Amino acid sequence: MPKPFDLICIGRSCVDLYSVEFGVPLERAMTFTKSVGGSPMNIAIGTSRLGLRVGAITGVGKEDNGRYLKWQLASEGVDVSAVKTDPDRLTAMVLLSIRGDNDFPLIQYREKCADMGLLPEDIDPAYLAKAEAVLVTGTHLSREGVRAATHKVLETAQRLGLKCILDIDFRPNLWGLQGHDAGSSRWAEASEAVTAEFRKVLPYFDLIVGTEEEFFIAGGKTEAIAALREVRKLTAATLVFKLGERGCAVLPGDIPDDFTDDVVYPGFPVKVYNSIGAGDGFMSGFLRGWLRGEDAATCSRYANAAGAFAVSRLGCSCAYPSWAELQYFLKHGSEHKWLREDAMLEQIHWATNRRNKWRKLAVFAFDHREPFAALAAETGKGPQDIAAFKKLAFRAVTEAAEDEAAQSMDLGILVDDIYGRDVLFESNRHPFWVGRSIEKTGCSPLAFEGGADVGTTLQTWPENHVVKCLFRPTPEDGEAVTQENERQLRRLFAGARGSGHDLLLEIIVERAASPEQADALLLDWMRRCYELGVYPDYWKILPPAQRATWDALERLIEAYDPYCRGILLLGYNASEEALMDSFAHTPASSRALGFAIGRSIFLEPARRWFAGELSDAEAVASMRARFLRLIEAWNRHR
């Protein structure tokens, strides 16, 4: 029977803060993006993305950064049950920037950090026994306490018969050989004390991976072949010697006099954007093959390709490819030297590395603005009353979530900034899917709320908020309107991808002569979006008038974006009976993700509440009941 984990990664962890400004010194960088860092945790994420089952052993602080690391690792599929939360130490942090070609300054904040607080008693042999292999890195040999913990890992792994992997990962300043301003340095004059610590553990390993400088340190020599031969005296491990853009050499036995073609596996010719973390991407690719019994050529091909992705993008773990992405690249290649400029690879990267995996969505949509403004005007109420009612709508969802009928679906809300800001703030306390309107109501061509630059607006949104845009094409739209709509859709997509948000595109065809004409125009616009390079994560549409239209929708999505999350059906103020009938006639399709319905749920209770005929509790109860009936109807037909 297979063990729960292919691999457990042990050691350094930190929060990486990468400057998003290119070509400036770190001291002048002002804007940063956050990701998981630390070589073992990078490798944990990289191998998980490539389909391995991975656990982690590290230390994090009992604070926000520690909670972030555990959440992000878990969302990447890495088991964090053995991650130690240290109440006395802070989570490590690194600031990084890209100053120029091969110039990547960084500052390590690691004084008394949590991952260096691991002790032998934190290592559970029963947890290690769940894995086929363990990976350790050199940094945790640099201090007494974590050194003892690392030795316990290796001794336990040897006793259990696990494969042992070493990423030499030599950082001089983390060994106290250089100062804080040398964070990016990978080389220091050979230290007998450092080499002695590596020599103690080399016999444990089955696989050792390092750069030329790292093998200099491990072998105690400053010439490559001599250093490798010193390492070989102590271990029978397969040695993988990273050669940068040239690829790698794989040495399973005696060390040759030089690196000949039969041991060197070439890399991929790409342009370097950022080399920090490239070695961890390389290791992730190599392990995907090595732990699955692939030959050296295949392991190296995976490794060199994964490393090519890493150097082509900003960040470390966030840059690594998924298995689908890697396979696509190995099959098709890319005409771009910077892989980050390849639109198809970037789409596959985005779509196959999403954090949240929503199964079936039941979304209460109350992002409407004009219907609520009209109700308020009719009853002499104001914006504060609209905001108050939207809080009641949100209460209806939170109460519905407690009902047994709702347990089979993921619940969500669609809300707006104009009247629903308080709901947006409160929603972060709940595990709901959250969609947020960006379009200005009643505008043709398409226009957006917020500032002139939609990307700048989206930078202020929480990462879990889905950008929802309602687009209303008509058969009469002229060329100027059509071109402006296309331009706005491209702007919106670029803004959403740049800010890291999912995009939901809702298309409602207006003034069509028949349902069939509406279906045809819907299909035309969906195809046009893909041709423009706009890949919505979700489509929101009316139930198609014909079964043939649904079949065409499925073929279209499969051809252009098989990783699309799916289709949500909207209600357009239809009666409950009509909605339930449309659910019954929706094909049993993996593309039918659920529904996002609003006025059919809230409009009648809202009319009565604004008129003073319903109390708050009665309005909540009415909306809750309507929402649950739709959930039950959807489930009956799935």
N, C-alpha and C positions, 0 to 999 in steps of 0.2 A: 504493500500500500504506500503511495507517495506521502512524503512528509508535508506538513503544512507550508513550509517555506523552502524555496530553492536557495535562498541566500539571506543571511543576517549581516547587516553593515554596522560596525561598531566604531565610535570615535567622535570626531569633531563635528560640531553643529553651530550654526550662527544665522543671524539675519543679515542678508546682503542688501545694502542700499546702493543701487547703481545710479549714477548720474545719467539722465537722459539727454544731456547736452554733449554734443560731440566736439572734440577738439579744444577743450579748455582745461587748464590746470584744475586739480581737485579743489584747491582753495577758493576757486571762483565758481565752482559748480553750485547751482541753487535749487535744482529740481531733481528728485530721486524717485526711483521705483523700487519696490520691495520684493524679495524672493528668498527662498531657502538657500543657504550656503553651507560651506564646510564639506570637504571632499567626501567623506563616507555618506553624508545625507544626500549630496548631489548624485552619488552613484546609486543610492537606494531609489531615488526618484527616476533616474535614467533607466535602471534595469526594470523597474515596475512598468514604466511606459512601454518597454519592449516585451512585456508579457511575462516576466518572471514574478514569482510570489516572494515578497520581500518583507523582512522585519528590520527594526532599528533598535540599537542600544546606544543611547547618548544621554546627556544631561541638559535640561533647560531650567530657566528660572521660573519662580512662581510669580509671574507677571505677564503683561500683555505680549511681549515678544516670545516668551516661552509658550503661551497658549497659541500664538500664531504658528510657530513651528510645528506643534503637534497637529493643529488643524490642517495645515497645508500638506504635511506628510500624509496624514490620513486621507485627505481628499485625492491624493495621488495614488492611493491604493497601498501605502506602506503601513504595516502594523506598528502601532506606537505603544502597545501595552507594556513594553519593557523600558520605555523612556522614563528616566528619573526626573521628577520635578523637585528641584533643590530650593528650599525656602531661604537659604543663606547666600546664594550666589545669583548673579544676573546672567541672563542669556548673552552669549557672545554676539558681537556685531562687527560688520566690516563696511567701510565706505569705499567706493570704487568709482573710477571715471575712465574715460577714453580720451587721452590727450593727443594721440596721434598714432601713426603706424608703429606697432610694437612698443607702445608707451602707455602702460595701463597702471597708473599709480593707485595705491590702496593703503588704507589705514586699518590695522587690526585692533579692535577693542576686546582684549581677552584677559585683563587683569582679574584674577580670581573668578573666572567665568564658570558657568554651570557644567559644561561638558568636561572640563578639567577636574571636576569634583567627583568623577566616578571612582569608586573604590572596589576592591575585590568582592566585598559583600553585596555589591549591586549587580553582580553577574550571577544569573540564575542558570545552573546547568540544565535544568528541565526546559528552559526556554531555548537554549542552544540546541538541545536534542531534537527540537522540532525542525531543524534545518538540514539541508544537504551540504551547505558550505557556509563559512564565515569569512568576512573581509575586515581587515584592520588596516590602519594607515599610520605612517611614521610619527605624526605629531604626538600621538598618545604614548610614545616611548620617551618623551622629553621631560616628564616630571614624575616624581616618585610614586604618588598615589595612583594615577592613571596607568603608569607603567606596570604596576603590580596587577591592576585590573586587566590589562592587555595580556600579561603573562598567564593569568588565570583563564582567560578566553582560549588562548592557544593550547594550554595544557588540557583543558576540558575538551576542546575540539579534537585533539589528538586521541584522547581516551575514547571518545565517542565515534571515532573513525570519520570525522567530517573533513571535507576539503578545506584547506586554508589558503587564503589569498592575501597578498601584501601589495598595497599601493604605497610606494616609498614616500611620496608626498613630502618632500623635504622643503621646509620653510625656515631659512636661517634665523629670522628674527623670533620665531616661536621656540627656538632652541636657545635663545639668548645670545646668539652669535653676532647679531646686528641690531641696530636701533629701530625705534618705531617708524622712522621715516624710510625704512627699507622693506616695507610690507610686500612690495611686488617682487623682491629679489628671490631668485631660485638658486643662487650659488654663493657659497662662502668657502674660504680656504678649508681644506679637509681638517676636521676636528677628530682627534683620536678618541675622545670621549663619545662623540656622536656615533662614529663608526663602531665602537665597541658595543654600544647598545643594539645596533642593528645586527651585529655578528651573533649576539646571544639568541636572537629569534629566527634567523634565516633558516635553520634546519627544520623548522615547523612547516614550511610552506610548500604548496604544490604549484603555485603560480605567483610570480613576482613581476610587477610592472613598474617601469620607471623611465625617466629621461636620462640622457647622457650624464648630466650633473648629479642626478639622484643615484645612479649606479657608481659614480665616483665616490659619493659619500658612503654607500653601503659596502663597497669593496675596498675603500681606503686607498685608491689609486686615482691618478688624474689622467689616465689614458684609457680609452674605452675597452679595448680587448683585455688589457691587464686587469681592470676593475671587474669585468665580467668573470674572468677566470678566478679571481679571489672569491667572488660570490659563489661560483660553481664548486669550489672546494668545500663549502659548507652546506650545500643544498642540491638536491636533485630536481628542484622545481623547474618548470618551464619558465624561461626568462623572456620577457617581452620588452624590447628596447625601442622606445618611441623616437622616431626620427623626424618629427615635425611634418612639414609639407611633403617629405619624401615617403612617409608612411611609417612602417615599423619592421623590425626584425624579430623573428620568433626563433628561440634557441632552446629546443627540448633536451639537447644532450651536450656533447663536448663543444667548447667555444672555438669557432674557426679562427683562422688568422685574420680574416676580414669579412665584411658583410657582402656575401655573394648573392646573386639573383635567387638562389634556391632557398634563402632564408629571409629575404626582404620582400615585403608585400607593399606595393605602391599606394600612395594616398590619392586623394581627389584634388584636382587643381582648382581651388577656390580662393577668393580674396579674403584676407583676414580683417574682420571688423573688430573682434574682441577675442583675445586668446585665453582670458581668465576662465578657468573651468573646462577648457577643451579636453584636458587629460582625463577628467572625470567622465565626460561624454564618451571619449575613446574607451575607457575601461568598461563603461556600461555596455557598449556594443560588443566588445570582446567577450564579456561574461555571458551575453545572450547566446553566443555560439558555444563557448567553452563549457558552460554548465548544461548544455543540451547535447554535448558530445560531438560537435562539429569539428571538422579538420582545421588546421592552422590557417589555410587560405580563406575559408569562410569566416572564421572568427575575426581575422584581420580586416576582411572586407567590411563586415559590420562595424568594427571599431573605427576604421578610417572614415567611413561614411558618417557615423555618429559624431566623430570629431569635426568633420567638415561642417555639419550643421551648427555645432557649438561655436566655431570661430566666426560664423556668418551672422550671428545674432547677438543682441544685447542680453546680458545676464548669463547665469550658469545653468541651474536646474531647469529654469523655464525655457531654455533654448533647445533642450534635448528632444529628439524626435520620438514619436510613437512608432510602434511596430508597422502600422499601415503606411506611415510616412516614409520610414526607412525603406520598406519594400518598394514603394512607388519610385523613390529616388534611384534605387539600385536597378530597377527595370527600365526607367525612362531617362534617367539623368536630368540635367538642367542646362539650359543655354546661358544661365546667369552665373557669373563668378561669385557674386554675393547671393547666396541661396535665399536670403531674406527678401530679395527682389523678385523671386519666382512666385507669381500670384497663386498658381495651383498648389505648390508646396506649402505656401503660407496658409491657404485655406484648409488643406488637410491637417497641417500642424494645429491650427486653431480648433478645428472640429473634432479631432481625435484626442485632444488633451483637455477637454472641458472638465471642470470640477464636478458640477452637479449632474447627476444622472436621473432626470425626471422620468417616471414610468408612465403614469396617466395623469393628466392635469384637469382639474375642475377649477376654473377661474371665475370669480365674481368680478365683473368689470363695472366699476363705477367711476371711471375717469372722465365721464361726460361733463361738459361745462355748459353748453347752450341749454340743454333741457333743464338743468338745475337753475340756471339764471332765469329762465322763463317762469318756472314754478315760483321762485322767490319774488319775481316782479308781480305775478298774479295775486300773491297772498300778502304783499307788503313786507316781505322778509328781506334780509340782506345777506352779504357774503358770509358773515359769521354763522348764519343759520345753515347755509349750504355746507360749510365746514363741519358743523355739528352733526348734520345728517350723515355725512360721509364717515364720521367716527362710529355712528350706529351701524352703518353697512359693514364696517370692519369688525365690529362686535359680533355681527351675525356670522361672519366667517370663523372667528375664534370659537364661538359656541358650536358651530357646525362641526368643527374639527374634533370635538369631543364625542360626537355621535358615531356609533359603530358603523353606520352606513358609509361614512366618509373615510374609514380607515384604509380602504382599498385604493384610494386615489391620493395624489399630491394636490393639496389645496393651494390656491393662489389668489392674488388680487391684481386688478389693473386700476391704477389711480393716477391723479394728475397733481402737478405742482400748484395750480391756482387755488384750489379749495381743499386739496388733500395732503398738504404738507405735514400736518400733525400725524396723519395716518402713516405716511412714509417713514417718519421718525419712529413711530411705535412698531412698525412692521419688522424692524430689525431684531426685535425681541422674540420673534416667532420663526418657525422653520418653513415659512410660506415662500412660494414662488412669488416674486414681486415684479410686475410690469409697470412702466412709468411712461406717460404720454410725452412726446416731444413735438408733435405737430400743432400748428395753430389751427383752430377750428374755423371752418368755412372759407378757407383760402384756396384759390386756384390761380396760378400754379401752387404747388406745395411750398409751405413756409414753416419755420420752426420757432418754438418758444425759446426764450433765453437770449443770449447775446448774438452778435452778428456771426460769430464762428461757432458752429454746432460742436466741433471738437472741444473747444474751450468749455462750453457748457457741460458736456458729458464728463470732463475731467473732475467735476465736483460731485458726481454721482457715486454712491457706493457701488463696489464692483459686482454685487449680486443683483443689482437692479437691471432688468431687461428693458432695453430701449424699444418702446412701442410707437410705431408711426402708422397713422391711418392715411391712406392714399385713395382718392376718389376720382378715377379717370372716367371720362364720358366718351361716347362715340363721336361727339362734335368737337373734341379738342383739336385745335389747329396746330400747325407745326411749331409755332413759337411756344405755346403752352407745353406741348410734348417735350420739346428740347429742354425747357426750363425744369420740368419734372424730372427728366433724366439727370440733369446736372445736380439737382437737389438730392436725388437718391444716391448718386455717387458720393456727394459730400457727406451724407448721413452715414453711409456704410464706412467710409474712411474714418469718420469721427468715432464710430462705435468700435471699430477694430483698434484704432489708436488708443482708445481709453480702456479697452479690455472688456467691453460689454456685449452681451448677446443682443441681437436685433430681431424684433418681431415686426414683420411688415403685414399690415392689414389692408386688403384691397376690397373696396366696395365699388362695383361698377354702377354708375348712376345714369339715368335717362336712357337705358337700353330699350330697344323696341320690343324685345322678348327675352325670356330667360335664356334661350339658346344664344342670343347675341351677347348677353352678359357673360355667359360661360366662355364664349370665344374670345371676348376682349380680356377677360381674366387670364386665360391661358397665354394670350399674346403678351400681356404685361409681365407675367411671371417669366416667360422666356426672354423677354427684353431685359429684365433685371439681370439674369444670368449672363446675357451677352455683354452687358455693361460692366460685368465684374462685381455685381452686387449679390451676395450670398446670404440671404436672411437665415437666421438660425431657426426661426419659426415663420410659418405663414398662417394668417388668420383670414378665413374666407366664409362666405355664405355656403350652405350645403349646395353642391352643384345640382343643376336642374336635370341632368342626364347622367346615367351610369357611365356612359362613354367619356364624359368629361372627367369623372374621377379617375378612370383608367388612364386618360391622357395626362392628368396631373401626376400620377405615380410614375409614368414613363419619363416625364419631363424632369422630375426631381432626381430620379435614378440616373439619368443621363448627365445632368449638370452638377448635382451635389448629393451623392448618396449618403452623406453624413448629416444632412438636414435633420434637425430634431423631430420635425413633424408638423402636422396641420392641426390648428384649433378651429373649431366651428363657432361662428358668431350667431347671434339670435336676431338682431335687427328688430327688436320689439315684437317678435312673434309670440303667439300664445303658447302656453305650456303644452297644449295638445299638439300643436304644429311642431314644436321643438322635439317632443318625444317621438313623433312620427319621423322626423328627419333623422333622429338617432337610429331609429329602427332600420332606415333605408341606407344608412352610411355603411359602406362595405367593411368587412372585417379586414382591416389593413393596418400594418405596422405604422403607416404614415398618419393614421387618425389618432392623434395624441390625446385629444380631449376637446373641451369646449371652453370658451370665454364669453360669457353672456352677462348682460347688464340690465337693460330696461325691462326685459321680461321678468326680472327679479325685483328691481327696486322701484319701478315707475309708479305702480299703483299704491304701495305703501308710502312713497314719497309724497304723492298728491294728498293723501289723507293726513300725513304727518304735518306738512306745511299748512294745511287747512285747519289744523288743531283737532282733528278727529281721531288721531292715534297718539298714544303716549310713546315715550322712548322705548319702553319694554315691549309694547305691542308691535312697534315698527320692526324692532330687532327680531321678534318671534316670527313675524310674517316673512321677512326676507330669509331668515334661517330655514324655515319650512320649505319655501320655494326652491332655495339652493339645494337642499337635501333631496327634494323630489327629482330634480334634474340629475343629481349624482346617481340616485337609484335607477333612474331610467337609462342613463348611459351604461351603467354596470349590467343591466338586464340584457343589453344587446351587444355586449363585448364578448 
